Amino acid sequence: MSPLATSLLTINPLAVLVAAIVHAGIGLLWFMPKFFGNAWVELTGKEMKPASRWIAAGLIGHLVMTVVLAVILKLADVTNIVGGIVIGVIVCIGFVVPLEIGELIWEKIPFKLFMIRVCNQLVGLSIAGSILAIWQ
């Protein structure tokens, strides 16, 4: 069996679920008005009203992200908090930042909005990575 298949079969589903919930929760907290929500509203010119029809897709997205992060941690044989944080940071820098740079360049979003979005993912992926690394 390939290392990828082994990784998929041996990840802890409860750890993945908890990491996905924590990742989503960090996003919810991050964009609360007293944190970065008001800045987001000001920078985007939008209301803080999510499109409720997409909430399920968003939650599935968090779950997919944590499954992939769990597989990467398994393949890298990371089993401690520091390693989980490092992999979370690497994933953010390698995948999230390039996508957000596209938004910065093509959609001309303000740099402050870019930073709010990237830092949300940096914190979320780092914490999810630490949960997944230690809870195998």
Protein Blocks (a to p, Z undefined) as FASTA:
>chain_A
ZZklmmmmmpcfklmmmmmmmmmmmmmmmmgmklmmmmmmmmnopacddcfklmmmmmmm
mmmmmmmmmmmmmmnopabfklmmmmmmmmmmmmmmmmmmmmmmmnopafklmmmmmmmm
mmmmmmmmmmmmmmZZ
